[in-house]
Amino acid sequence: MTPEMKYVAMIYGNPANRDLFTAEEWLKVLAMQEACNEMCRSSGEPLEAYGLENAAGRCSAHHGTV
């Protein structure tokens, strides 16, 4: 039986804004995210994450054409 989804979080990362963070700030952000991930894993909640490509490398299909 597949567990029922309780929550969904979609995080948009703007490449232009990523450069605004210092390396130290990124380490803090990543540590906070990992703490959240660990809280979900330890509670038994399913957890998945997928990285998406930047908009610059994306193409769209419309009415059967790409």
PDB file of N, CA, C and O in Angstrom, chain B, residues numbered from 101:
ATOM      1  N   MET B 101       0.842  -1.187   0.000  1.00  0.00           N
ATOM      2  CA  MET B 101       0.000   0.000   0.000  1.00  0.00           C
ATOM      3  C   MET B 101       0.883   1.245   0.000  1.00  0.00           C
ATOM      4  O   MET B 101       1.808   1.349   0.805  1.00  0.00           O
ATOM      5  N   THR B 102       0.607   2.173  -0.881  1.00  0.00           N
ATOM      6  CA  THR B 102       1.369   3.414  -0.958  1.00  0.00           C
ATOM      7  C   THR B 102       0.869   4.381   0.105  1.00  0.00           C
ATOM      8  O   THR B 102      -0.338   4.591   0.230  1.00  0.00           O
ATOM      9  N   PRO B 103       1.795   4.982   0.887  1.00  0.00           N
ATOM     10  CA  PRO B 103       1.353   5.929   1.914  1.00  0.00           C
ATOM     11  C   PRO B 103       0.686   7.154   1.277  1.00  0.00           C
ATOM     12  O   PRO B 103       1.031   7.561   0.168  1.00  0.00           O
ATOM     13  N   GLU B 104      -0.253   7.715   1.988  1.00  0.00           N
ATOM     14  CA  GLU B 104      -0.957   8.902   1.521  1.00  0.00           C
ATOM     15  C   GLU B 104      -0.057  10.128   1.698  1.00  0.00           C
ATOM     16  O   GLU B 104       0.609  10.271   2.724  1.00  0.00           O
ATOM     17  N   MET B 105      -0.039  11.004   0.704  1.00  0.00           N
ATOM     18  CA  MET B 105       0.784  12.207   0.809  1.00  0.00           C
ATOM     19  C   MET B 105       0.102  13.199   1.744  1.00  0.00           C
ATOM     20  O   MET B 105      -1.091  13.472   1.610  1.00  0.00           O
ATOM     21  N   LYS B 106       0.871  13.739   2.695  1.00  0.00           N
ATOM     22  CA  LYS B 106       0.343  14.720   3.633  1.00  0.00           C
ATOM     23  C   LYS B 106       0.763  16.134   3.256  1.00  0.00           C
ATOM     24  O   LYS B 106      -0.017  17.078   3.384  1.00  0.00           O
ATOM     25  N   TYR B 107       1.991  16.271   2.793  1.00  0.00           N
ATOM     26  CA  TYR B 107       2.532  17.597   2.539  1.00  0.00           C
ATOM     27  C   TYR B 107       3.277  17.604   1.210  1.00  0.00           C
ATOM     28  O   TYR B 107       3.784  16.574   0.764  1.00  0.00           O
ATOM     29  N   VAL B 108       3.335  18.750   0.596  1.00  0.00           N
ATOM     30  CA  VAL B 108       4.187  18.943  -0.570  1.00  0.00           C
ATOM     31  C   VAL B 108       4.811  20.326  -0.439  1.00  0.00           C
ATOM     32  O   VAL B 108       4.135  21.295  -0.095  1.00  0.00           O
ATOM     33  N   ALA B 109       6.094  20.404  -0.715  1.00  0.00           N
ATOM     34  CA  ALA B 109       6.794  21.687  -0.684  1.00  0.00           C
ATOM     35  C   ALA B 109       7.525  21.844  -2.002  1.00  0.00           C
ATOM     36  O   ALA B 109       8.292  20.973  -2.412  1.00  0.00           O
ATOM     37  N   MET B 110       7.283  22.941  -2.645  1.00  0.00           N
ATOM     38  CA  MET B 110       7.975  23.239  -3.894  1.00  0.00           C
ATOM     39  C   MET B 110       8.814  24.485  -3.647  1.00  0.00           C
ATOM     40  O   MET B 110       8.298  25.533  -3.261  1.00  0.00           O
ATOM     41  N   ILE B 111      10.088  24.353  -3.871  1.00  0.00           N
ATOM     42  CA  ILE B 111      11.003  25.462  -3.622  1.00  0.00           C
ATOM     43  C   ILE B 111      11.595  25.888  -4.948  1.00  0.00           C
ATOM     44  O   ILE B 111      12.206  25.090  -5.659  1.00  0.00           O
ATOM     45  N   TYR B 112      11.410  27.143  -5.267  1.00  0.00           N
ATOM     46  CA  TYR B 112      11.921  27.689  -6.514  1.00  0.00           C
ATOM     47  C   TYR B 112      13.269  28.334  -6.243  1.00  0.00           C
ATOM     48  O   TYR B 112      13.380  29.181  -5.357  1.00  0.00           O
ATOM     49  N   GLY B 113      14.275  27.956  -6.977  1.00  0.00           N
ATOM     50  CA  GLY B 113      15.601  28.546  -6.832  1.00  0.00           C
ATOM     51  C   GLY B 113      15.927  29.410  -8.038  1.00  0.00           C
ATOM     52  O   GLY B 113      16.104  28.898  -9.143  1.00  0.00           O
ATOM     53  N   ASN B 114      16.006  30.685  -7.836  1.00  0.00           N
ATOM     54  CA  ASN B 114      16.344  31.606  -8.908  1.00  0.00           C
ATOM     55  C   ASN B 114      17.865  31.702  -9.006  1.00  0.00           C
ATOM     56  O   ASN B 114      18.505  32.162  -8.061  1.00  0.00           O
ATOM     57  N   PRO B 115      18.460  31.281 -10.122  1.00  0.00           N
ATOM     58  CA  PRO B 115      19.916  31.308 -10.254  1.00  0.00           C
ATOM     59  C   PRO B 115      20.517  32.691 -10.001  1.00  0.00           C
ATOM     60  O   PRO B 115      21.626  32.790  -9.475  1.00  0.00           O
ATOM     61  N   ALA B 116      19.818  33.741 -10.360  1.00  0.00           N
ATOM     62  CA  ALA B 116      20.338  35.093 -10.139  1.00  0.00           C
ATOM     63  C   ALA B 116      20.439  35.409  -8.653  1.00  0.00           C
ATOM     64  O   ALA B 116      21.342  36.128  -8.226  1.00  0.00           O
ATOM     65  N   ASN B 117      19.511  34.869  -7.867  1.00  0.00           N
ATOM     66  CA  ASN B 117      19.524  35.138  -6.427  1.00  0.00           C
ATOM     67  C   ASN B 117      20.525  34.273  -5.671  1.00  0.00           C
ATOM     68  O   ASN B 117      20.968  34.644  -4.584  1.00  0.00           O
ATOM     69  N   ARG B 118      20.884  33.128  -6.236  1.00  0.00           N
ATOM     70  CA  ARG B 118      21.839  32.255  -5.545  1.00  0.00           C
ATOM     71  C   ARG B 118      23.170  32.952  -5.311  1.00  0.00           C
ATOM     72  O   ARG B 118      23.825  32.709  -4.298  1.00  0.00           O
ATOM     73  N   ASP B 119      23.568  33.796  -6.214  1.00  0.00           N
ATOM     74  CA  ASP B 119      24.849  34.488  -6.079  1.00  0.00           C
ATOM     75  C   ASP B 119      24.835  35.537  -4.970  1.00  0.00           C
ATOM     76  O   ASP B 119      25.888  36.062  -4.607  1.00  0.00           O
ATOM     77  N   LEU B 120      23.660  35.848  -4.429  1.00  0.00           N
ATOM     78  CA  LEU B 120      23.567  36.837  -3.365  1.00  0.00           C
ATOM     79  C   LEU B 120      23.994  36.271  -2.013  1.00  0.00           C
ATOM     80  O   LEU B 120      24.286  37.031  -1.090  1.00  0.00           O
ATOM     81  N   PHE B 121      24.032  34.946  -1.889  1.00  0.00           N
ATOM     82  CA  PHE B 121      24.421  34.301  -0.637  1.00  0.00           C
ATOM     83  C   PHE B 121      25.922  34.086  -0.601  1.00  0.00           C
ATOM     84  O   PHE B 121      26.536  33.736  -1.609  1.00  0.00           O
ATOM     85  N   THR B 122      26.507  34.299   0.566  1.00  0.00           N
ATOM     86  CA  THR B 122      27.919  33.966   0.751  1.00  0.00           C
ATOM     87  C   THR B 122      28.028  32.464   0.986  1.00  0.00           C
ATOM     88  O   THR B 122      27.026  31.796   1.241  1.00  0.00           O
ATOM     89  N   ALA B 123      29.235  31.941   0.900  1.00  0.00           N
ATOM     90  CA  ALA B 123      29.446  30.509   1.148  1.00  0.00           C
ATOM     91  C   ALA B 123      28.994  30.141   2.560  1.00  0.00           C
ATOM     92  O   ALA B 123      28.408  29.078   2.767  1.00  0.00           O
ATOM     93  N   GLU B 124      29.263  31.010   3.524  1.00  0.00           N
ATOM     94  CA  GLU B 124      28.857  30.752   4.913  1.00  0.00           C
ATOM     95  C   GLU B 124      27.327  30.719   5.042  1.00  0.00           C
ATOM     96  O   GLU B 124      26.779  29.881   5.759  1.00  0.00           O
ATOM     97  N   GLU B 125      26.651  31.626   4.351  1.00  0.00           N
ATOM     98  CA  GLU B 125      25.182  31.639   4.391  1.00  0.00           C
ATOM     99  C   GLU B 125      24.607  30.376   3.761  1.00  0.00           C
ATOM    100  O   GLU B 125      23.624  29.822   4.254  1.00  0.00           O
ATOM    101  N   TRP B 126      25.221  29.923   2.670  1.00  0.00           N
ATOM    102  CA  TRP B 126      24.749  28.689   2.023  1.00  0.00           C
ATOM    103  C   TRP B 126      24.895  27.500   2.959  1.00  0.00           C
ATOM    104  O   TRP B 126      24.012  26.643   3.009  1.00  0.00           O
ATOM    105  N   LEU B 127      25.990  27.435   3.697  1.00  0.00           N
ATOM    106  CA  LEU B 127      26.172  26.334   4.646  1.00  0.00           C
ATOM    107  C   LEU B 127      25.067  26.327   5.696  1.00  0.00           C
ATOM    108  O   LEU B 127      24.587  25.262   6.086  1.00  0.00           O
ATOM    109  N   LYS B 128      24.661  27.515   6.157  1.00  0.00           N
ATOM    110  CA  LYS B 128      23.581  27.614   7.142  1.00  0.00           C
ATOM    111  C   LYS B 128      22.254  27.156   6.530  1.00  0.00           C
ATOM    112  O   LYS B 128      21.500  26.411   7.156  1.00  0.00           O
ATOM    113  N   VAL B 129      21.975  27.605   5.309  1.00  0.00           N
ATOM    114  CA  VAL B 129      20.733  27.226   4.631  1.00  0.00           C
ATOM    115  C   VAL B 129      20.687  25.707   4.431  1.00  0.00           C
ATOM    116  O   VAL B 129      19.666  25.074   4.700  1.00  0.00           O
ATOM    117  N   LEU B 130      21.777  25.135   3.964  1.00  0.00           N
ATOM    118  CA  LEU B 130      21.826  23.690   3.735  1.00  0.00           C
ATOM    119  C   LEU B 130      21.684  22.909   5.040  1.00  0.00           C
ATOM    120  O   LEU B 130      21.049  21.855   5.065  1.00  0.00           O
ATOM    121  N   ALA B 131      22.269  23.415   6.116  1.00  0.00           N
ATOM    122  CA  ALA B 131      22.144  22.750   7.421  1.00  0.00           C
ATOM    123  C   ALA B 131      20.693  22.789   7.907  1.00  0.00           C
ATOM    124  O   ALA B 131      20.200  21.809   8.465  1.00  0.00           O
ATOM    125  N   MET B 132      20.009  23.918   7.698  1.00  0.00           N
ATOM    126  CA  MET B 132      18.598  24.000   8.087  1.00  0.00           C
ATOM    127  C   MET B 132      17.754  23.034   7.266  1.00  0.00           C
ATOM    128  O   MET B 132      16.856  22.384   7.802  1.00  0.00           O
ATOM    129  N   GLN B 133      18.034  22.938   5.974  1.00  0.00           N
ATOM    130  CA  GLN B 133      17.282  22.024   5.123  1.00  0.00           C
ATOM    131  C   GLN B 133      17.527  20.575   5.528  1.00  0.00           C
ATOM    132  O   GLN B 133      16.594  19.773   5.570  1.00  0.00           O
ATOM    133  N   GLU B 134      18.763  20.243   5.820  1.00  0.00           N
ATOM    134  CA  GLU B 134      19.077  18.872   6.233  1.00  0.00           C
ATOM    135  C   GLU B 134      18.413  18.539   7.566  1.00  0.00           C
ATOM    136  O   GLU B 134      17.975  17.406   7.764  1.00  0.00           O
ATOM    137  N   ALA B 135      18.329  19.513   8.494  1.00  0.00           N
ATOM    138  CA  ALA B 135      17.644  19.278   9.773  1.00  0.00           C
ATOM    139  C   ALA B 135      16.160  18.987   9.527  1.00  0.00           C
ATOM    140  O   ALA B 135      15.583  18.105  10.163  1.00  0.00           O
ATOM    141  N   CYS B 136      15.558  19.721   8.618  1.00  0.00           N
ATOM    142  CA  CYS B 136      14.156  19.485   8.268  1.00  0.00           C
ATOM    143  C   CYS B 136      13.989  18.108   7.630  1.00  0.00           C
ATOM    144  O   CYS B 136      13.057  17.376   7.963  1.00  0.00           O
ATOM    145  N   ASN B 137      14.889  17.755   6.715  1.00  0.00           N
ATOM    146  CA  ASN B 137      14.839  16.436   6.075  1.00  0.00           C
ATOM    147  C   ASN B 137      14.958  15.323   7.109  1.00  0.00           C
ATOM    148  O   ASN B 137      14.224  14.337   7.049  1.00  0.00           O
ATOM    149  N   GLU B 138      15.869  15.476   8.044  1.00  0.00           N
ATOM    150  CA  GLU B 138      16.085  14.452   9.070  1.00  0.00           C
ATOM    151  C   GLU B 138      14.866  14.322   9.972  1.00  0.00           C
ATOM    152  O   GLU B 138      14.511  13.213  10.372  1.00  0.00           O
ATOM    153  N   MET B 139      14.223  15.436  10.297  1.00  0.00           N
ATOM    154  CA  MET B 139      13.014  15.402  11.118  1.00  0.00           C
ATOM    155  C   MET B 139      11.934  14.575  10.401  1.00  0.00           C
ATOM    156  O   MET B 139      11.247  13.766  11.026  1.00  0.00           O
ATOM    157  N   CYS B 140      11.793  14.784   9.096  1.00  0.00           N
ATOM    158  CA  CYS B 140      10.793  14.024   8.329  1.00  0.00           C
ATOM    159  C   CYS B 140      11.162  12.546   8.273  1.00  0.00           C
ATOM    160  O   CYS B 140      10.311  11.681   8.478  1.00  0.00           O
ATOM    161  N   ARG B 141      12.440  12.258   7.993  1.00  0.00           N
ATOM    162  CA  ARG B 141      12.861  10.853   7.913  1.00  0.00           C
ATOM    163  C   ARG B 141      12.669  10.140   9.240  1.00  0.00           C
ATOM    164  O   ARG B 141      12.189   9.007   9.273  1.00  0.00           O
ATOM    165  N   SER B 142      13.041  10.793  10.336  1.00  0.00           N
ATOM    166  CA  SER B 142      12.961  10.140  11.641  1.00  0.00           C
ATOM    167  C   SER B 142      11.521   9.933  12.099  1.00  0.00           C
ATOM    168  O   SER B 142      11.256   9.072  12.939  1.00  0.00           O
ATOM    169  N   SER B 143      10.587  10.717  11.555  1.00  0.00           N
ATOM    170  CA  SER B 143       9.180  10.552  11.920  1.00  0.00           C
ATOM    171  C   SER B 143       8.522   9.437  11.115  1.00  0.00           C
ATOM    172  O   SER B 143       7.382   9.057  11.380  1.00  0.00           O
ATOM    173  N   GLY B 144       9.248   8.920  10.134  1.00  0.00           N
ATOM    174  CA  GLY B 144       8.690   7.881   9.294  1.00  0.00           C
ATOM    175  C   GLY B 144       7.973   8.414   8.066  1.00  0.00           C
ATOM    176  O   GLY B 144       7.430   7.635   7.284  1.00  0.00           O
ATOM    177  N   GLU B 145       7.961   9.726   7.883  1.00  0.00           N
ATOM    178  CA  GLU B 145       7.309  10.319   6.716  1.00  0.00           C
ATOM    179  C   GLU B 145       8.168  10.072   5.479  1.00  0.00           C
ATOM    180  O   GLU B 145       9.384  10.259   5.528  1.00  0.00           O
ATOM    181  N   PRO B 146       7.554   9.655   4.373  1.00  0.00           N
ATOM    182  CA  PRO B 146       8.316   9.510   3.125  1.00  0.00           C
ATOM    183  C   PRO B 146       8.863  10.871   2.701  1.00  0.00           C
ATOM    184  O   PRO B 146       8.202  11.897   2.866  1.00  0.00           O
ATOM    185  N   LEU B 147      10.054  10.865   2.164  1.00  0.00           N
ATOM    186  CA  LEU B 147      10.689  12.121   1.775  1.00  0.00           C
ATOM    187  C   LEU B 147      11.402  11.919   0.454  1.00  0.00           C
ATOM    188  O   LEU B 147      12.206  10.997   0.310  1.00  0.00           O
ATOM    189  N   GLU B 148      11.112  12.772  -0.505  1.00  0.00           N
ATOM    190  CA  GLU B 148      11.777  12.715  -1.800  1.00  0.00           C
ATOM    191  C   GLU B 148      12.103  14.133  -2.230  1.00  0.00           C
ATOM    192  O   GLU B 148      11.394  15.078  -1.881  1.00  0.00           O
ATOM    193  N   ALA B 149      13.168  14.274  -2.981  1.00  0.00           N
ATOM    194  CA  ALA B 149      13.553  15.585  -3.503  1.00  0.00           C
ATOM    195  C   ALA B 149      14.052  15.409  -4.928  1.00  0.00           C
ATOM    196  O   ALA B 149      14.760  14.451  -5.237  1.00  0.00           O
ATOM    197  N   TYR B 150      13.686  16.318  -5.767  1.00  0.00           N
ATOM    198  CA  TYR B 150      14.097  16.278  -7.172  1.00  0.00           C
ATOM    199  C   TYR B 150      14.596  17.649  -7.575  1.00  0.00           C
ATOM    200  O   TYR B 150      13.914  18.651  -7.362  1.00  0.00           O
ATOM    201  N   GLY B 151      15.768  17.697  -8.151  1.00  0.00           N
ATOM    202  CA  GLY B 151      16.277  18.953  -8.682  1.00  0.00           C
ATOM    203  C   GLY B 151      15.798  19.134 -10.108  1.00  0.00           C
ATOM    204  O   GLY B 151      15.845  18.202 -10.912  1.00  0.00           O
ATOM    205  N   LEU B 152      15.348  20.311 -10.415  1.00  0.00           N
ATOM    206  CA  LEU B 152      14.890  20.620 -11.761  1.00  0.00           C
ATOM    207  C   LEU B 152      15.939  21.462 -12.471  1.00  0.00           C
ATOM    208  O   LEU B 152      16.735  22.149 -11.831  1.00  0.00           O
ATOM    209  N   GLU B 153      15.935  21.405 -13.778  1.00  0.00           N
ATOM    210  CA  GLU B 153      16.906  22.199 -14.516  1.00  0.00           C
ATOM    211  C   GLU B 153      16.500  23.665 -14.530  1.00  0.00           C
ATOM    212  O   GLU B 153      15.336  24.001 -14.309  1.00  0.00           O
ATOM    213  N   ASN B 154      17.459  24.525 -14.791  1.00  0.00           N
ATOM    214  CA  ASN B 154      17.193  25.957 -14.893  1.00  0.00           C
ATOM    215  C   ASN B 154      16.332  26.254 -16.109  1.00  0.00           C
ATOM    216  O   ASN B 154      16.347  25.507 -17.086  1.00  0.00           O
ATOM    217  N   ALA B 155      15.593  27.334 -16.047  1.00  0.00           N
ATOM    218  CA  ALA B 155      14.713  27.720 -17.144  1.00  0.00           C
ATOM    219  C   ALA B 155      15.480  27.903 -18.441  1.00  0.00           C
ATOM    220  O   ALA B 155      14.929  27.669 -19.516  1.00  0.00           O
ATOM    221  N   ALA B 156      16.734  28.315 -18.368  1.00  0.00           N
ATOM    222  CA  ALA B 156      17.529  28.551 -19.575  1.00  0.00           C
ATOM    223  C   ALA B 156      17.710  27.269 -20.387  1.00  0.00           C
ATOM    224  O   ALA B 156      17.861  27.328 -21.607  1.00  0.00           O
ATOM    225  N   GLY B 157      17.695  26.122 -19.727  1.00  0.00           N
ATOM    226  CA  GLY B 157      17.894  24.862 -20.427  1.00  0.00           C
ATOM    227  C   GLY B 157      16.603  24.116 -20.699  1.00  0.00           C
ATOM    228  O   GLY B 157      16.628  22.959 -21.120  1.00  0.00           O
ATOM    229  N   ARG B 158      15.492  24.760 -20.467  1.00  0.00           N
ATOM    230  CA  ARG B 158      14.196  24.104 -20.573  1.00  0.00           C
ATOM    231  C   ARG B 158      13.569  24.341 -21.947  1.00  0.00           C
ATOM    232  O   ARG B 158      13.785  25.383 -22.564  1.00  0.00           O
ATOM    233  N   CYS B 159      12.810  23.390 -22.407  1.00  0.00           N
ATOM    234  CA  CYS B 159      12.017  23.585 -23.618  1.00  0.00           C
ATOM    235  C   CYS B 159      10.585  23.174 -23.297  1.00  0.00           C
ATOM    236  O   CYS B 159      10.352  22.426 -22.348  1.00  0.00           O
ATOM    237  N   SER B 160       9.659  23.642 -24.055  1.00  0.00           N
ATOM    238  CA  SER B 160       8.249  23.344 -23.827  1.00  0.00           C
ATOM    239  C   SER B 160       7.657  22.690 -25.070  1.00  0.00           C
ATOM    240  O   SER B 160       8.073  22.966 -26.195  1.00  0.00           O
ATOM    241  N   ALA B 161       6.690  21.830 -24.843  1.00  0.00           N
ATOM    242  CA  ALA B 161       5.969  21.207 -25.946  1.00  0.00           C
ATOM    243  C   ALA B 161       4.571  21.806 -26.011  1.00  0.00           C
ATOM    244  O   ALA B 161       3.863  21.851 -25.005  1.00  0.00           O
ATOM    245  N   HIS B 162       4.179  22.258 -27.178  1.00  0.00           N
ATOM    246  CA  HIS B 162       2.859  22.845 -27.360  1.00  0.00           C
ATOM    247  C   HIS B 162       2.203  22.206 -28.575  1.00  0.00           C
ATOM    248  O   HIS B 162       2.736  22.270 -29.683  1.00  0.00           O
ATOM    249  N   HIS B 163       1.073  21.606 -28.368  1.00  0.00           N
ATOM    250  CA  HIS B 163       0.300  21.025 -29.468  1.00  0.00           C
ATOM    251  C   HIS B 163       1.131  20.104 -30.334  1.00  0.00           C
ATOM    252  O   HIS B 163       1.043  20.151 -31.561  1.00  0.00           O
ATOM    253  N   GLY B 164       1.948  19.256 -29.692  1.00  0.00           N
ATOM    254  CA  GLY B 164       2.710  18.248 -30.422  1.00  0.00           C
ATOM    255  C   GLY B 164       4.024  18.728 -31.012  1.00  0.00           C
ATOM    256  O   GLY B 164       4.722  17.941 -31.651  1.00  0.00           O
ATOM    257  N   THR B 165       4.386  19.984 -30.823  1.00  0.00           N
ATOM    258  CA  THR B 165       5.680  20.470 -31.304  1.00  0.00           C
ATOM    259  C   THR B 165       6.545  20.819 -30.124  1.00  0.00           C
ATOM    260  O   THR B 165       6.046  21.103 -29.035  1.00  0.00           O
ATOM    261  N   VAL B 166       7.845  20.798 -30.339  1.00  0.00           N
ATOM    262  CA  VAL B 166       8.798  21.132 -29.268  1.00  0.00           C
ATOM    263  C   VAL B 166       9.521  22.404 -29.650  1.00  0.00           C
ATOM    264  O   VAL B 166      10.372  22.880 -28.900  1.00  0.00           O
TER     265      VAL B 166
END
